[in-house]
């Protein structure tokens, strides 16, 4: 068994104005595999988004720091939770978007899809923002993909491009060019090329080394209180506790 810790923050911005930011909430869960940890982290993020979706107006966005691809290994209850967010967003006229910072998509040669597109764009659209859509035909995507995939470089001041997944329900009535253009307006001057709201909540949800040490000691005391420490103590004391057992970057 392994221990996973998540620090969750969600917020609403209108333009550059912060409207609502939830206080950071820490959650701890015991899992048996990295896949189970990944599924739990999906649930944590979706549950946080569900708490705010009713406060959004038509035409606004839900930005997730992950893809809109539901892992095949997920339980049915998790799949239904993600689809619930998608459905509620659609009913409200809200656009559900997932942004992936580290994409594993590759060509049949093994080269990164995003790396290839960045290289191509550097030749023909040098120092310009751009997007490539669709990356795949909708008919070729499996059912666990809730969105169509685009690759976007939001700013001429930054070389990074990202995979973004856009809910198909939103694409039924909105043009992808409009969506990408509006997302580009969310950039912060201090970090061009990346939506500021995602950066803000990501920074607030970071777990520092000191914080991790404090949480670890509190958890050890809790385990001792319930006479469960013998099941976890060797793992918790290990020097690689953070990397092996707190999989914050899963998914």
C-alpha positions in Angstrom: 0.0 0.0 0.0 1.1 3.6 -0.7 0.1 7.0 0.5 -1.0 9.8 -1.8 -1.4 13.4 -0.7 -3.2 16.1 -2.8 -3.5 19.8 -2.1 -6.6 21.1 -4.0 -7.3 24.7 -5.0 -10.0 25.9 -7.5 -10.9 29.4 -8.5 -12.9 31.7 -10.8 -11.4 34.6 -12.8 -13.2 37.0 -15.0 -10.7 38.7 -17.2 -7.7 39.3 -14.9 -9.9 39.8 -11.9 -9.9 37.0 -9.2 -13.6 36.4 -8.2 -13.4 33.3 -6.1 -10.5 31.1 -4.9 -11.3 28.2 -2.6 -9.0 27.8 0.4 -6.4 25.0 -0.1 -7.8 21.6 1.0 -5.5 18.7 1.7 -6.6 15.1 1.1 -4.8 11.9 1.8 -5.6 8.5 0.4 -4.1 5.0 0.6 -3.7 3.2 -2.7 -2.1 0.0 -4.0 -0.9 1.2 -7.4 0.1 4.2 -9.4 -3.0 3.7 -11.6 -5.2 3.9 -8.5 -3.4 7.0 -7.4 -4.0 8.6 -10.8 -7.7 7.8 -10.7 -8.0 9.3 -7.2 -6.3 12.5 -8.4 -8.7 12.7 -11.3 -11.6 12.5 -8.8 -10.1 15.1 -6.6 -9.8 17.6 -9.4 -13.2 16.9 -10.9 -14.9 17.2 -7.5 -13.3 20.6 -7.0 -14.5 21.8 -10.4 -18.1 20.5 -9.7 -18.3 22.7 -6.7 -17.9 25.9 -8.8 -19.6 25.0 -12.1 -22.9 26.5 -11.0 -21.3 29.9 -10.3 -20.2 30.2 -14.0 -22.0 32.1 -16.7 -22.7 31.0 -20.3 -19.7 31.4 -22.5 -17.2 31.1 -19.6 -14.6 28.3 -19.3 -13.7 25.5 -17.0 -9.9 24.9 -17.3 -8.5 21.6 -16.1 -4.8 20.9 -15.6 -5.2 17.6 -17.3 -6.6 16.1 -20.5 -10.2 15.2 -21.2 -9.2 11.6 -21.7 -10.7 9.3 -19.1 -8.2 6.5 -18.2 -9.6 3.2 -19.3 -8.7 1.6 -16.0 -10.9 4.0 -14.1 -13.9 2.7 -12.2 -17.4 3.3 -13.6 -18.1 5.8 -10.8 -15.1 7.9 -11.8 -16.1 7.9 -15.5 -19.6 9.0 -14.5 -18.1 11.8 -12.4 -16.1 13.2 -15.3 -19.1 12.9 -17.6 -21.3 14.7 -15.0 -18.9 17.7 -15.2 -19.0 17.6 -19.0 -22.8 17.5 -19.0 -23.3 20.3 -16.4 -20.8 22.5 -18.3 -22.8 21.9 -21.5 -26.1 22.7 -19.8 -24.7 25.9 -18.5 -23.2 26.9 -21.9 -19.7 26.7 -20.3 -16.7 25.4 -22.3 -14.8 22.5 -20.8 -11.1 22.6 -21.7 -8.2 20.4 -20.5 -4.6 21.7 -20.9 -1.8 19.2 -20.9 1.7 20.5 -20.0 3.5 17.3 -20.8 2.0 15.3 -23.7 3.1 11.8 -24.5 1.6 11.9 -28.0 4.1 10.8 -30.6 4.5 10.1 -34.3 5.1 6.6 -35.6 8.7 7.5 -35.8 8.7 8.1 -32.0 9.1 11.8 -32.3 6.9 14.0 -30.1 3.9 15.3 -32.0 4.2 18.7 -30.3 7.9 18.9 -30.9 7.3 18.2 -34.6 4.6 20.8 -34.9 6.8 23.4 -33.1 9.6 22.7 -35.5 7.3 23.0 -38.5 5.8 26.2 -37.2 9.2 27.7 -36.6 9.9 27.5 -40.3 6.6 29.0 -41.5 5.2 31.0 -38.6 8.3 32.1 -36.8 7.6 34.3 -33.7 3.9 34.0 -34.2 1.2 32.3 -32.0 -0.6 29.5 -33.8 -2.8 26.4 -33.4 -3.2 23.1 -35.2 -6.6 21.5 -35.2 -7.8 18.8 -35.3 -4.8 16.7 -34.3 -7.0 13.6 -34.9 -10.2 13.1 -36.8 -13.1 12.9 -34.2 -14.2 9.6 -35.7 -10.9 8.0 -34.9 -10.9 8.9 -31.2 -12.1 6.3 -28.7 -15.1 6.8 -26.4 -12.9 7.7 -23.4 -11.8 10.9 -25.2 -14.4 13.5 -24.3 -12.7 16.3 -26.3 -11.1 17.0 -29.6 -7.4 17.7 -29.5 -5.6 20.8 -30.6 -2.0 21.9 -30.3 -1.6 25.6 -29.4 1.2 28.1 -29.0 -0.5 31.0 -27.3 2.2 33.6 -27.4 5.0 34.9 -29.7 7.0 35.6 -26.6 7.2 31.9 -25.5 8.3 28.9 -27.5 6.1 26.4 -25.6 3.1 24.8 -27.3 0.5 22.7 -25.4 -2.0 20.0 -26.1 -5.5 21.3 -25.3 -8.6 19.1 -25.3 -11.9 20.9 -26.0 -15.2 19.3 -25.1 -17.1 18.1 -28.2 -20.3 19.4 -26.7 -18.9 22.9 -26.8 -17.5 22.5 -30.3 -21.0 21.8 -31.6 -21.8 25.5 -31.3 -18.4 27.3 -31.0 -15.6 27.6 -33.4 -12.2 26.4 -32.2 -10.5 29.6 -33.4 -12.7 31.6 -31.1 -12.0 29.3 -28.1 -8.2 29.4 -28.7 -8.3 33.2 -29.1 -10.2 33.7 -25.8 -7.8 31.4 -24.0 -4.9 33.4 -25.3 -6.3 36.5 -23.5 -5.8 34.7 -20.2 -2.1 34.9 -20.4 -0.1 36.8 -17.7 2.6 39.2 -18.7 4.9 37.5 -16.3 4.3 34.1 -17.9 3.3 34.6 -21.5 2.1 31.5 -23.3 0.2 29.9 -20.4 -3.3 30.7 -19.0 -2.9 32.7 -15.8 -5.7 31.1 -13.8 -4.1 27.6 -14.1 -0.7 29.0 -13.1 -2.2 30.7 -10.1 -4.1 27.7 -8.6 -1.1 25.5 -9.5 1.2 27.7 -7.4 -1.3 27.8 -4.5 -1.6 24.0 -4.6 2.1 23.2 -4.5 3.3 21.2 -1.5 6.7 22.5 -0.3 9.4 20.2 1.2 8.8 21.7 4.6 5.1 21.2 4.3 5.6 17.6 3.2 7.8 16.9 6.3 5.2 18.3 8.6 2.4 16.3 7.0 4.6 13.2 7.1 5.1 13.6 10.9 1.4 14.3 11.5 0.5 11.2 9.5 3.0 9.0 11.5 1.4 10.2 14.7 -2.0 9.4 13.4 -0.9 5.9 12.4 0.7 5.3 15.8 -2.5 6.4 17.5 -4.4 3.7 15.6 -1.5 1.1 15.8 -1.1 1.1 12.1 2.4 2.5 11.8 4.1 -0.8 11.3 2.4 -1.1 7.9 3.8 2.1 6.6 6.7 3.3 8.7 9.5 2.0 6.5 8.0 3.6 3.5 7.3 6.9 5.2 10.8 7.2 6.6 12.5 6.4 3.3 14.4 9.3 1.6 12.4 8.8 -1.6 9.0 9.0 0.1 8.0 12.1 -1.9 8.8 10.6 -5.3 7.6 7.1 -4.7 4.5 7.6 -2.6 3.2 11.1 -3.3 2.5 10.9 -7.0 1.4 14.5 -7.4 2.1 14.5 -11.2 0.1 11.4 -12.1 -2.3 12.0 -15.0 
